[in-house]
Amino acid sequence: MIKNVIGLSIFLILGTTQVVAQKEDSTQLPDISSFHQDLFVPEITEGTPVAGKRLRQTLASYLNTDVYHLVYLPTNYKEGKKYPVIVEYPGNGPYTSASGDVSTGQVDGCNLGYGLSEGKGFIWISMPFISADGNENQKWWWGDIEATKRYCIDTVKEVCTKFGGDTSNIILVGFSRGAIAVNYIGLHDDEISHLWKAFIVNSHYDGLKTWDYPNSDKTSALERLKRLNGRPQFICSEGHGTAKSKNYLDQSGIQGNFTFMNIPVRNHTNTWTLYDLKERENIRTWLAETIKKN
């Protein structure tokens, strides 16, 4: 099932929502700074994860390297309870857009998980890509794809075991490069693809164009997409950027549960969930409904 949700203009028709095509240039849309920011991601600290803190962590197998991920436990965290988990991949970096939006390429720059959850009710993992030499986090594209996949699987398992992550409610999300990674890494093979209940893809989509890395072509991307097996994806983008993804998926032959949302700003940024936007409320509603389903 393909659903269109929340463009700048919408019509409700027979219980479904259809985005009305917009012709204006996205540069005419407002800058995100014109909206009210009501959430601020906690600073990164060291130590053992506790409620309301964002902690730098490293798997035991990488202790002698600079590889690390971040773990955030919700403000309402209590030992012995189960919590859904948001796993987030960052964009490429260093990068600065024409609107002044910055992406460092590091896990430190992840923001979606905090904005989606408002810091409560979810465990949030900011997940790295592993460099080719295995010694640091990869800031631009993938580094070692197999090592990145393995680090993700092992980190999710460790966090769920230690802190009560609900293995039946793990949501994979990503921005820009991370958005492509939702399918490119998250659906890389059967082993990792089984981890996820649902997916949030923010700006870009695997298979829309050929990039300078292996298997970025449409044929390879569609093979990955087949592993989706009907699980829901929420696809959103600044401006009117979801149109290309929707057209691609319409023509793919893949039967899926896709929801599309345009974000009414010109910025290429994952900070939009930290702002008081109606689109944030809509994606939160989708997320809440998704984790309730068996």
N, C-alpha and C positions, 0 to 999 in steps of 0.2 A: 504494500500500500504506500502510495506517495502522497504526502500532505504538504500543502503550502501554507505557511503561517507567518503572519505579522510582517508585511512589508510596510512601506510608508503609507500606502493606501490599501484597504482590504475590503472585500465583500464577503459576506457569509451567504453561501448558497447551499441549501439542502443539507445543512449541518456540517459542511466542509468549508474550509477557508482558502480563498484563492488570492494570491498576490497579483495586484494590478501592475502591469509593466510600467516602469518609470523611464522617461527619456532624458531627464536632466543629468548633466555631468556630475559625478560624485564629488568633484572639487567644490561644487556649489553647496554641498551639505555642510552643516555646522561642525566646528572643531569640538572635540570632546570636552575641552576645557570650559565650554559654555554651559555645561551641565554641572550639577552638584555632586561632588565626590563625598560619599558618606562612609566609605570603608577604606582602611589603610592596612596593608599586609604587614604582619608582625616582622620585626627584625630577626635575622638569623643568629642563633646562639649555639653554643656547644653544650654537650652533656646528654643526659638520658631524657628522652621525650616525656613531657608532662603536659597536662591540659593547657591549651591556649598558647603554647610555645612552638616556634618553628625551629627545628633542630637539624643541624648538619650531621649526617650519618654515612658510614661506609661499610660495605659488606666485608666480612673477615678476610675473604680471599683477595681484597684490594687494599688492605691496611697499609701496605708500604708504597702506595701510589697516591696521586692527587685526585683520584676518582671519588665522587661522593654524590649522594642524593639528599633530599630534604624530607623530613617527616613532621607533619603537624597533627596533633591530637586536638579534637574539638574542645571548646570551653566547657561543655557539659559532659566531658569524658569521665567514665567511671570504670574501674577494672571489673572484669567479669561480664560486661555487656558487649554486644556485637554492634558494630558500626559499618555502614556502607563506606566504600573506599573510592576516592577520586584519584586516579593516576594521571599525571599531566606531563606532557612533553613540551619543551620550549621551542621558540623559533630560532632561525639562524642568527648569527652575530659575529662580530659587531656590525650593527646596521642602524642607520638613521634615515627615516623617511622624509619626504618633501615637507610633511607637516610637523617634523621635529620629533616623531615617535622613535623611541630607542629600543632596540633589542640587543642584549649582550650575548645571546647564544648560550647562556648558562642557566642552570636550574634556578638560580637566584631570581631570574626574571619571570618566573611563572607567577601568574596572578589569577587565572580562571578559577582554580579550585577554591580559593578563599572567597572570591566574589559569588560564586555559585552557592556556596554553603553558608555564607555570612559568618564563617568561623565556627559553626556549631553543627552537630549532628553527623559529620563526616570525618573520617580520617583522610588526610590529603598527602599524597606523595608526589614530590617534584622529581621526575625521573631523568637521568642523564643518557646521552649517547656516549659510547666509549671510543676513545681514540684508537687509531690503528695499532699503536704500540702498547695499548692497554694501560697507559700511565696517567691519563687525565681525561676529563670530560671533553667531548668533541663539540666545538662551538659552531662549526659549519658542516652541514649535512651529516653523514652517518658514521664516519670512522669505520670501526669493525662491526658489521651488521650482526654477525652471530654473537659476538661478545655483548653487544647492546641488548639483543633479545634475551640472552641468558641472564644478564644483570637484572633486567626487568622481572623475569620470572622468579628469580631467587629473592629479589627484594620484596615483591608482593607476598611471596610465601612467608618470609621472615616477619614482615610487618603484621600480617594477618595472625600469625602464630603468637607473636609477642604482645600485641595490643588489641586483639579482638576484632580484627577486620573480618567482615562478613564476606566469605568467598563466593557467595551467590549474588552479591550486590557490588561488583567492581565495575566502575565506569571509567573508560579510557577517553581522555580529552587531550587536545593539542591545538596550538596556535601556529599558523604559518608553516614553517618546516614541521612543527609538531602536528599540525593538521594533516599533512601528508603522511606523517608517521603513524597516525591512527590506523591507516590501512597498511602502509608500507612495512611497518614493524609489527603493529598489533594484529594484522592478519597474515603475517609473514609465512606461517606454517600452522599445522593443526595444533602443535604443542602450545604455542602462545595464544592462538586465537580463542581457545576454550576458556581463557581467564575472564573474558569480558561479558558483562550483561548488556551493555549499551555503549554508545560512543557519541562524543561531541566533537565536531570538526569546525574549527574557527579560522576562516580565511585559507584558501587553496584546497585542492582535493587531489588525491592520488589518481593519476591517469589523465588529467586534463591536458597536460603537455609533457613533452619529453625533456628531462633535465639531464645534467651532466653527471649521472651516476648510474650504476647497473640496474637494468630491469625497471626503468621508469616509464617505459613505453605502455601504450594502452592495452595491448594484449596481455602483458605481464600483470598490469594493474587489475584487469578483469578477472584473472585467475585468483588473485588475492581476494577480490570482492566476493567471489563465490563462497568464500568461507564465512561470510556474514550470516548466512542462513536465516535471514528474516529478522535478526536482532535490530533494534531501533538505532537509527543515527539521527542526531540533530545537527543540521548543517547550517552554519551562519557565517555572515561576512559583512564587512563594512560596505556602506553604499548600497549598490544593487548587485553585489558580487555573487549571489547564489544562483543567478540565472544560468550561468555556464555549467555549474555543477548539476543543476536540475536537468538541463538539456542532455548532458552527458549520461546521466543515470537513466533518463527516459529512453535513450537509444541503446543502452547497454544490454538490455534483455534480462537484467537482474531484477527479480521481484524482491522488493525490500520495504521496510517500514521507515521511510525517510520524511523528516520534517525540515522545512526550509524557513529561514528567518533573515531578513536584511536588517542591519543595524544602522540607524540614521545618522551616522557620523562619517567624516571623510578619512578618519585616522586608521592606519594599519597598526593596531595595538590590541593586546590582550587585557588592557586595563579597563575596558568598558564595563566589565562586571563589578567594578568598584564604584560605579556611578549610579545615581538614582534615575534609571531608565525603565520605561515600561517593558522594553525588550528583556531586561534582566528578570523581571517578574515572570514573564512568559517562559523563559528557559528554566527558571526555578520550578515553575509549575510542572513542566514536562519532566524534569528530573525527579520531583517528588512522586509523580504518578508512575514513573518508570521503576523506581526502586520498590514500589509496593507490589508490583506484578510478579507472579511466580514465574 
